[in-house]
Amino acid sequence: MSSLESLRNASTGSRVIAVASDDPEVAGLDAERLLASRASQGDREAYAELYQRYVDKIYRYIYYKVGRRDETEDLTSQTFMKAWDAIGDYEWRNHPFGAWLFRIAHNLVVDYHRARRDNVSLTDATPQLEQRASRDDLRPERVLGEMITMDRVRHAIGRLTEEQQQVLILRFFEGLSTGEVADLMGKRRGAIRGLQFRALSALRDLLHREHDALT
């Protein structure tokens, strides 16, 4: 697999694994576990199907952090190439395969910014944050979804810490669960919940201060 295009071509003929379960989420996770197992043994079709499941999410995640389409395409390709190179060492940990991919993508983005010292661009991510936040069951997110606007969110999120930005992106843009984010970031679930709370609180405070400064 030398490029994203080769993976797209390979995924055309990949097989879908059906797993019987009354719970769609459980069935989906079981099917993904089987795909990951086959891929770790060198099955290109299984890996191509995993690619197909996650390429858009990985692309969006990187784009939120990089903000340049050409660089995003390259880093997305690198993510799946690195994953394929290391697939033989992959171990299933009862989390979606995507958690591993996101960790690889995150490390590549960190290296990218370390080398170039670019600013994170979140312009295109803002509408998705508003949409996710407005549907969330937690009161702070619902409140934020009602009170924030695109420009204010873009500038405010850019002032959060790197970890706070990452939690918001993964939880609200990509819809990962707390456990998946914890696995990706190498933290406990409680730590992720605390980080998410602090990120949302900091974002709300920034937005309030900006609002007060304008009135």
DRENDO-1510 file (C-alpha; in Angstrom, 1 decimal, always signed):
<recs>
REC; n; res; u; v; w
REC; 1; MET; +0.0; +0.0; +0.0 .
REC; 2; SER; +1.9; +3.0; -1.2 .
REC; 3; SER; -0.9; +5.6; -1.1 .
REC; 4; LEU; -4.5; +6.4; +0.0 .
REC; 5; GLU; -5.6; +5.5; -3.5 .
REC; 6; SER; -4.3; +2.0; -3.3 .
REC; 7; LEU; -6.3; +1.5; -0.1 .
REC; 8; ARG; -9.4; +2.8; -1.7 .
REC; 9; ASN; -9.0; +0.4; -4.5 .
REC; 10; ALA; -8.4; -2.5; -2.2 .
REC; 11; SER; -11.5; -1.7; -0.1 .
REC; 12; THR; -13.7; -2.1; -3.2 .
REC; 13; GLY; -13.5; -5.8; -3.0 .
REC; 14; SER; -13.3; -6.3; +0.8 .
REC; 15; ARG; -15.7; -8.5; +2.5 .
REC; 16; VAL; -18.1; -7.3; +5.3 .
REC; 17; ILE; -18.2; -9.5; +8.3 .
REC; 18; ALA; -21.6; -10.0; +9.9 .
REC; 19; VAL; -21.8; -10.8; +13.6 .
REC; 20; ALA; -25.1; -11.9; +15.2 .
REC; 21; SER; -26.0; -9.7; +18.2 .
REC; 22; ASP; -29.1; -8.0; +19.5 .
REC; 23; ASP; -27.0; -5.0; +20.3 .
REC; 24; PRO; -25.8; -3.2; +17.2 .
REC; 25; GLU; -23.0; -1.5; +19.0 .
REC; 26; VAL; -21.7; -4.8; +20.4 .
REC; 27; ALA; -22.1; -6.5; +17.0 .
REC; 28; GLY; -20.2; -3.6; +15.3 .
REC; 29; LEU; -17.4; -3.9; +17.9 .
REC; 30; ASP; -17.2; -7.7; +17.4 .
REC; 31; ALA; -17.0; -7.3; +13.7 .
REC; 32; GLU; -14.3; -4.8; +14.0 .
REC; 33; ARG; -12.3; -7.1; +16.3 .
REC; 34; LEU; -12.4; -9.8; +13.7 .
REC; 35; LEU; -11.3; -7.4; +11.0 .
REC; 36; ALA; -8.5; -6.2; +13.2 .
REC; 37; SER; -7.5; -9.8; +13.9 .
REC; 38; ARG; -7.4; -10.6; +10.2 .
REC; 39; ALA; -5.5; -7.4; +9.4 .
REC; 40; SER; -2.9; -8.1; +12.1 .
REC; 41; GLN; -2.2; -11.4; +10.2 .
REC; 42; GLY; -1.5; -9.5; +7.0 .
REC; 43; ASP; -5.0; -9.6; +5.4 .
REC; 44; ARG; -5.0; -6.5; +3.1 .
REC; 45; GLU; -8.7; -6.7; +2.4 .
REC; 46; ALA; -9.5; -6.6; +6.2 .
REC; 47; TYR; -7.2; -3.7; +6.6 .
REC; 48; ALA; -8.8; -2.0; +3.6 .
REC; 49; GLU; -12.2; -2.3; +5.2 .
REC; 50; LEU; -10.9; -0.7; +8.4 .
REC; 51; TYR; -9.4; +2.0; +6.3 .
REC; 52; GLN; -12.8; +2.6; +4.7 .
REC; 53; ARG; -14.4; +2.9; +8.1 .
REC; 54; TYR; -12.0; +5.4; +9.5 .
REC; 55; VAL; -10.4; +7.4; +6.7 .
REC; 56; ASP; -12.9; +10.2; +6.8 .
REC; 57; LYS; -12.7; +10.6; +10.6 .
REC; 58; ILE; -8.9; +10.5; +10.6 .
REC; 59; TYR; -8.9; +13.1; +7.7 .
REC; 60; ARG; -11.2; +15.4; +9.6 .
REC; 61; TYR; -9.3; +15.1; +12.8 .
REC; 62; ILE; -6.0; +16.0; +11.2 .
REC; 63; TYR; -7.6; +18.8; +9.2 .
REC; 64; TYR; -9.0; +20.4; +12.4 .
REC; 65; LYS; -5.4; +20.4; +13.8 .
REC; 66; VAL; -3.5; +21.3; +10.6 .
REC; 67; GLY; -6.0; +23.4; +8.6 .
REC; 68; ARG; -4.3; +22.7; +5.2 .
REC; 69; ARG; -5.8; +20.2; +2.8 .
REC; 70; ASP; -2.6; +19.2; +1.1 .
REC; 71; GLU; -0.8; +18.5; +4.4 .
REC; 72; THR; -3.9; +16.8; +5.8 .
REC; 73; GLU; -4.0; +14.4; +2.8 .
REC; 74; ASP; -0.3; +13.6; +3.3 .
REC; 75; LEU; -0.6; +13.1; +7.1 .
REC; 76; THR; -3.7; +10.9; +6.6 .
REC; 77; SER; -1.8; +8.7; +4.2 .
REC; 78; GLN; +1.1; +8.5; +6.6 .
REC; 79; THR; -1.3; +7.5; +9.4 .
REC; 80; PHE; -2.6; +4.5; +7.5 .
REC; 81; MET; +0.9; +3.6; +6.2 .
REC; 82; LYS; +2.3; +3.6; +9.7 .
REC; 83; ALA; -0.6; +1.6; +11.0 .
REC; 84; TRP; -0.1; -1.0; +8.3 .
REC; 85; ASP; +3.6; -1.2; +9.0 .
REC; 86; ALA; +2.9; -1.8; +12.7 .
REC; 87; ILE; -0.3; -3.9; +12.3 .
REC; 88; GLY; +1.5; -7.1; +13.3 .
REC; 89; ASP; +2.1; -5.7; +16.8 .
REC; 90; TYR; -1.5; -4.4; +17.2 .
REC; 91; GLU; -3.4; -5.8; +20.2 .
REC; 92; TRP; -7.2; -5.5; +20.6 .
REC; 93; ARG; -8.1; -3.8; +23.9 .
REC; 94; ASN; -11.9; -3.8; +23.7 .
REC; 95; HIS; -11.8; -0.3; +22.1 .
REC; 96; PRO; -12.6; +0.5; +18.4 .
REC; 97; PHE; -9.7; +0.1; +16.0 .
REC; 98; GLY; -10.0; +3.8; +15.4 .
REC; 99; ALA; -8.5; +4.7; +18.9 .
REC; 100; TRP; -5.2; +3.2; +17.7 .
REC; 101; LEU; -5.4; +5.1; +14.4 .
REC; 102; PHE; -6.2; +8.4; +16.2 .
REC; 103; ARG; -3.2; +7.9; +18.5 .
REC; 104; ILE; -0.9; +7.5; +15.4 .
REC; 105; ALA; -2.5; +10.5; +13.7 .
REC; 106; HIS; -2.1; +12.6; +16.9 .
REC; 107; ASN; +1.6; +11.8; +17.1 .
REC; 108; LEU; +2.1; +12.7; +13.5 .
REC; 109; VAL; +0.3; +16.0; +14.0 .
REC; 110; VAL; +2.5; +16.8; +17.1 .
REC; 111; ASP; +5.6; +16.1; +15.0 .
REC; 112; TYR; +4.2; +18.3; +12.2 .
REC; 113; HIS; +3.6; +21.3; +14.5 .
REC; 114; ARG; +6.9; +20.7; +16.3 .
REC; 115; ALA; +8.7; +20.9; +12.9 .
REC; 116; ARG; +6.8; +23.9; +11.5 .
REC; 117; ARG; +5.4; +25.6; +14.6 .
REC; 118; ASP; +2.2; +26.4; +12.9 .
REC; 119; ASN; -0.9; +27.5; +14.6 .
REC; 120; VAL; -3.8; +25.1; +14.9 .
REC; 121; SER; -6.7; +26.0; +12.6 .
REC; 122; LEU; -10.2; +25.2; +13.8 .
REC; 123; THR; -12.3; +27.3; +11.5 .
REC; 124; ASP; -14.1; +24.5; +9.8 .
REC; 125; ALA; -14.5; +22.5; +13.0 .
REC; 126; THR; -16.6; +25.2; +14.8 .
REC; 127; PRO; -20.0; +24.3; +13.2 .
REC; 128; GLN; -19.6; +20.7; +14.2 .
REC; 129; LEU; -18.8; +21.6; +17.8 .
REC; 130; GLU; -22.0; +23.6; +17.9 .
REC; 131; GLN; -24.0; +20.7; +16.4 .
REC; 132; ARG; -22.5; +18.1; +18.8 .
REC; 133; ALA; -22.7; +20.3; +21.8 .
REC; 134; SER; -26.3; +21.1; +21.2 .
REC; 135; ARG; -27.3; +17.4; +21.2 .
REC; 136; ASP; -25.2; +16.4; +24.2 .
REC; 137; ASP; -27.0; +15.2; +27.3 .
REC; 138; LEU; -24.9; +17.3; +29.7 .
REC; 139; ARG; -26.3; +20.7; +30.6 .
REC; 140; PRO; -23.0; +22.6; +30.1 .
REC; 141; GLU; -22.7; +21.4; +26.5 .
REC; 142; ARG; -26.3; +22.2; +25.7 .
REC; 143; VAL; -25.9; +25.7; +27.2 .
REC; 144; LEU; -22.8; +26.2; +25.1 .
REC; 145; GLY; -24.5; +25.1; +22.0 .
REC; 146; GLU; -27.1; +27.7; +22.5 .
REC; 147; MET; -24.9; +30.6; +23.4 .
REC; 148; ILE; -21.9; +30.3; +21.1 .
REC; 149; THR; -21.3; +31.5; +17.6 .
REC; 150; MET; -18.9; +30.4; +15.0 .
REC; 151; ASP; -16.3; +33.1; +15.2 .
REC; 152; ARG; -16.3; +33.3; +18.9 .
REC; 153; VAL; -15.8; +29.5; +19.2 .
REC; 154; ARG; -13.0; +29.5; +16.7 .
REC; 155; HIS; -10.9; +32.1; +18.6 .
REC; 156; ALA; -11.8; +30.8; +22.0 .
REC; 157; ILE; -10.8; +27.1; +21.3 .
REC; 158; GLY; -7.5; +28.3; +19.9 .
REC; 159; ARG; -6.7; +29.7; +23.3 .
REC; 160; LEU; -7.3; +26.4; +25.1 .
REC; 161; THR; -4.4; +24.0; +26.0 .
REC; 162; GLU; -3.5; +21.3; +23.5 .
REC; 163; GLU; -5.1; +18.6; +25.6 .
REC; 164; GLN; -8.3; +20.6; +26.0 .
REC; 165; GLN; -8.5; +21.1; +22.3 .
REC; 166; GLN; -7.9; +17.4; +21.6 .
REC; 167; VAL; -10.6; +16.3; +24.1 .
REC; 168; LEU; -13.2; +18.6; +22.5 .
REC; 169; ILE; -12.3; +17.5; +19.0 .
REC; 170; LEU; -12.5; +13.8; +19.8 .
REC; 171; ARG; -15.5; +13.9; +22.0 .
REC; 172; PHE; -17.7; +16.4; +20.1 .
REC; 173; PHE; -16.4; +16.4; +16.5 .
REC; 174; GLU; -15.7; +12.7; +16.1 .
REC; 175; GLY; -18.1; +11.4; +18.7 .
REC; 176; LEU; -15.7; +9.1; +20.5 .
REC; 177; SER; -16.7; +7.8; +23.9 .
REC; 178; THR; -14.9; +8.8; +27.1 .
REC; 179; GLY; -13.3; +5.4; +27.2 .
REC; 180; GLU; -12.0; +5.7; +23.6 .
REC; 181; VAL; -10.6; +9.1; +24.3 .
REC; 182; ALA; -9.0; +7.8; +27.4 .
REC; 183; ASP; -7.4; +5.0; +25.5 .
REC; 184; LEU; -6.2; +7.3; +22.8 .
REC; 185; MET; -4.7; +9.8; +25.2 .
REC; 186; GLY; -3.3; +7.3; +27.6 .
REC; 187; LYS; -5.3; +8.6; +30.6 .
REC; 188; ARG; -8.0; +7.2; +32.9 .
REC; 189; ARG; -11.6; +7.8; +32.2 .
REC; 190; GLY; -12.0; +10.0; +35.2 .
REC; 191; ALA; -9.1; +12.1; +34.0 .
REC; 192; ILE; -10.7; +12.6; +30.6 .
REC; 193; ARG; -14.0; +13.6; +32.2 .
REC; 194; GLY; -12.2; +16.1; +34.4 .
REC; 195; LEU; -10.3; +17.4; +31.4 .
REC; 196; GLN; -13.5; +17.7; +29.3 .
REC; 197; PHE; -15.2; +19.6; +32.2 .
REC; 198; ARG; -12.3; +22.0; +32.5 .
REC; 199; ALA; -12.1; +22.5; +28.8 .
REC; 200; LEU; -15.8; +23.3; +28.5 .
REC; 201; SER; -15.6; +25.5; +31.6 .
REC; 202; ALA; -12.6; +27.4; +30.2 .
REC; 203; LEU; -14.3; +27.8; +26.8 .
REC; 204; ARG; -17.5; +29.1; +28.5 .
REC; 205; ASP; -15.4; +31.6; +30.6 .
REC; 206; LEU; -13.6; +32.8; +27.5 .
REC; 207; LEU; -16.8; +33.3; +25.6 .
REC; 208; HIS; -18.4; +35.2; +28.5 .
REC; 209; ARG; -15.4; +37.4; +28.9 .
REC; 210; GLU; -15.4; +38.2; +25.1 .
REC; 211; HIS; -19.1; +38.9; +25.3 .
REC; 212; ASP; -18.6; +41.3; +28.2 .
REC; 213; ALA; -15.8; +43.0; +26.4 .
REC; 214; LEU; -18.1; +43.7; +23.5 .
REC; 215; THR; -21.0; +45.0; +25.5 .
</recs>
